[in-house]
Amino acid sequence: MPKSHNKKRNVGIIYELMLRSISNSLINDDKKSAQKALDIIAKRFDKSTEVYKEFRLFNALAKSTVSSSAATAGILMEAKNAARRCNTSKLTKEKSALIRDINYNLGDSSFYHRRVPEYTTYATIQTLLNDWRKNDQADLTRVIQYESKVAEHLLSEKIEPDLDKCVDSDVNSLVVNIMTEKINKKYSGKFSDDQRDVIQDYIFSLSDVKNDRIHLKLNEIKDRTLVDLDSFKSQTKNSILLEKVSEVRNKIISESFDEINDSSISRFLILMQLQEELAGVINE
């Protein structure tokens, strides 16, 4: 890794620092700052940008595990070709705009000072991407050396962190445990495994521009509760309960996913509790 590596233009490091900034804001209950960082990610890592294209390529080299040395050669060749298809001029301008947003809009004095455990690997990958784009102008010795390092990294096993065993406060996934504890204290009671899964998906969705997983999860909860509610309705003859069931059903149907925040998640946690109770009554 070169001593003068510019981490501000390393797409992998910047993205990790963005996540850590969001995590720190959430821990400090600073939703406004967290939202600013999320807005920057949404804008600067949009799928139409060169930054996003480079990030996808970077992430593939950083996160993938390959089973054989033969496969790594093909992967590196494909990655090299993809890197060279990049619009370098546009990418440079987009990275400058991203840095400007971080410096002037985020207002996080600690942003560039947070530790990224994978710094050396990330610096190697970014330098290699940059060198590949230089074609014959690149330092051939360094290219060979770094291709060998990335190939070795691809062959290494990537172990996903166990959320229940996270102990490093600088690890982004620990925020799940911290936020779960905060929500526990706020709303009282012990959550079921399914409820805790929803909380975990919610926390991680804050760094996911599309929020696909949390939307699918909440839709599933909503649909399942409506089915159980209809089953309960068909079984009871109590007119008062029937009236209440209809009222609850209408409220569930009107539940929107336009804005997923602490408030809407807390409503869905209650909805899950209702669904579990309904399932218990139906199965008796």
Buried (B, 14 or more C-beta within 10 A) or exposed (E): BEEEBBBBBBBBBBBBBBBBBBBBBBBEEBBEBBBBBBBBBEEBBEEEBBBBBBBEBBBBBBEEEBEEEEEBEEBBEEBBEBBEEBEEEEBEEBBEBBBEBBEEEBEBEEBBEBEBEBBEBBBBBBBBBBBBBEEEEBEEEBBEEBBEBBBEBBBEEEEEEEBEEBEEEEBBBBBBBBBBEBBBEEEEEEBEEBBBEBBBBBBBBBBEBEBEBBBEBBEEBBEBBBBBBEBBBEEEEEEEEEEEBEEBBEEBEEBEEEEBEBEBBBBBBEBBBBBBEBBEEBEE
